[in-house]
């Protein structure tokens, strides 16, 4: 007889596997990696400047600053985009949109279609290069009045926008 409870060190299932959520496009990992690379380059430049100043002012050995900065940038490029992608999912039903995201700070947002005021589909330069888009839903209210779902295929984002728009139009008639 086996015990169905997982051991205390078991990894919790990913959002999207256990909650019936759909993951965003896999290419969105590349978009997040490229964005992290731009930030990483800025960190490396700042670390290089600090290391140069330290080497001029003190007898600090080479790599005192750049070593840790390089490790941080490596984590930014390799670990974080994949983890963020694994924890980003959505579910669209007949009357609501659910967006779940986050690894350390989890956010699970449910937007009833009746609260939606307007819907945008945004595409940045990197998004266009990978044929991706961000669905942005604006709701009534002030707290969390904008919910965005990045990493959708352009056609899927437009389809979701039209589905929500059709529901809103039916509801107001």
C-alpha positions in Angstrom: 0.0 0.0 0.0 1.5 3.4 -1.0 0.9 6.7 0.7 -0.5 9.3 -1.7 0.9 12.3 0.2 4.1 13.6 -1.3 7.3 13.8 0.7 7.9 17.2 2.4 10.7 18.0 0.0 8.6 17.4 -3.2 8.4 20.3 -5.7 5.0 21.9 -5.9 3.3 21.4 -9.3 3.6 24.3 -11.7 0.7 26.6 -12.2 -0.8 25.5 -15.5 -0.3 21.8 -14.8 -2.5 21.5 -11.7 -5.0 24.3 -12.2 -6.0 23.8 -15.8 -4.2 27.0 -16.8 -2.8 27.4 -20.3 0.8 28.5 -20.6 1.8 31.4 -22.8 3.8 30.8 -26.0 7.2 29.2 -25.5 8.8 32.0 -27.5 8.0 34.3 -24.7 11.0 32.8 -22.8 13.3 34.2 -25.5 11.7 37.7 -25.2 12.2 37.6 -21.4 15.8 36.4 -21.9 16.6 39.2 -24.4 15.1 41.8 -22.0 17.2 40.3 -19.2 20.2 40.6 -21.4 19.7 44.3 -21.9 19.5 44.7 -18.1 22.5 42.4 -17.6 24.6 44.5 -20.0 23.7 47.6 -17.9 24.7 45.7 -14.7 28.0 44.6 -16.3 28.8 48.1 -17.4 28.1 49.5 -13.9 30.1 46.7 -12.3 33.0 47.4 -14.7 33.0 51.1 -13.8 32.9 50.3 -10.0 35.7 47.7 -10.4 37.8 50.3 -12.3 37.3 52.9 -9.6 38.1 50.4 -6.9 41.3 49.3 -8.6 42.4 52.9 -8.9 41.6 53.8 -5.3 42.4 50.6 -3.4 44.5 47.5 -3.9 41.4 45.4 -4.6 42.1 42.2 -6.6 40.7 41.9 -10.1 37.2 40.4 -10.1 36.1 41.7 -6.7 33.1 43.3 -8.2 32.8 41.8 -11.7 32.8 38.2 -10.4 29.6 38.5 -8.3 28.0 40.8 -11.0 28.7 38.2 -13.7 27.1 35.5 -11.6 24.0 37.6 -11.1 23.8 38.3 -14.8 24.2 34.6 -15.6 21.2 33.9 -13.3 19.2 36.7 -15.0 19.8 35.1 -18.3 19.6 31.4 -17.6 17.3 30.8 -14.5 14.8 33.7 -14.2 13.2 33.7 -17.7 12.5 30.0 -17.6 11.1 30.1 -14.1 8.9 33.2 -14.9 7.6 31.5 -18.0 6.7 28.3 -16.1 4.7 30.4 -13.6 2.7 32.4 -16.1 -0.6 31.0 -17.2 -4.2 31.9 -18.1 -7.7 30.5 -18.4 -10.5 32.1 -20.3 -14.1 30.8 -19.7 -17.5 32.0 -20.9 -17.6 34.8 -18.3 -14.1 35.5 -16.9 -10.4 35.7 -17.6 -8.0 34.3 -15.1 -4.3 35.2 -15.1 -1.8 33.5 -12.7 1.8 34.5 -12.4 4.7 34.7 -10.0 7.3 32.4 -8.4 8.1 34.1 -5.1 5.1 36.5 -5.1 2.2 34.7 -6.7 -0.7 36.6 -8.2 -3.9 35.0 -9.3 -6.3 37.5 -10.9 -9.8 36.8 -12.0 -11.5 39.4 -14.1 -15.2 39.0 -14.7 -16.2 40.1 -18.2 -18.9 42.3 -16.8 -16.2 44.6 -15.1 -14.2 45.1 -18.3 -14.3 48.6 -19.8 -11.9 48.1 -22.7 -9.3 45.8 -24.1 -6.0 46.4 -25.8 -3.6 44.2 -27.7 -0.1 45.6 -27.5 3.0 44.6 -29.3 6.5 45.9 -28.7 9.5 45.6 -30.9 10.6 42.2 -29.5 7.0 41.0 -29.4 6.7 41.7 -33.1 9.9 39.9 -33.9 8.5 36.7 -32.2 4.9 37.2 -33.4 3.7 37.7 -29.8 1.4 40.2 -28.2 0.1 41.3 -24.8 -3.6 41.4 -24.0 -4.3 44.3 -21.7 -7.7 44.4 -19.9 -8.9 47.6 -18.3 -11.6 47.3 -15.6 -13.7 49.6 -13.5 -12.1 50.6 -10.3 -8.7 51.8 -9.1 -7.0 48.9 -7.5 -5.6 46.4 -10.1 -7.7 48.1 -12.8 -5.3 47.0 -15.5 -4.5 43.3 -16.0 -2.0 42.3 -18.6 -1.3 38.9 -20.1 2.0 38.9 -22.0 3.4 36.2 -24.3 0.3 35.4 -26.3 0.5 34.6 -30.0 -0.7 37.7 -32.0 -3.7 35.7 -33.4 -4.6 34.3 -30.0 -4.5 37.7 -28.4 -6.8 39.1 -31.1 -9.1 36.1 -30.8 -9.3 36.6 -27.0 -10.0 40.3 -27.4 -12.9 39.6 -29.8 -14.3 36.9 -27.6 -14.4 39.2 -24.6 -15.7 42.1 -26.8 -18.5 39.9 -28.0 -19.5 38.9 -24.5 -19.5 42.5 -23.4 -21.6 43.5 -26.4 -24.1 40.7 -25.7 -24.3 41.8 -22.0 -25.0 45.5 -22.8 -27.8 44.7 -25.3 
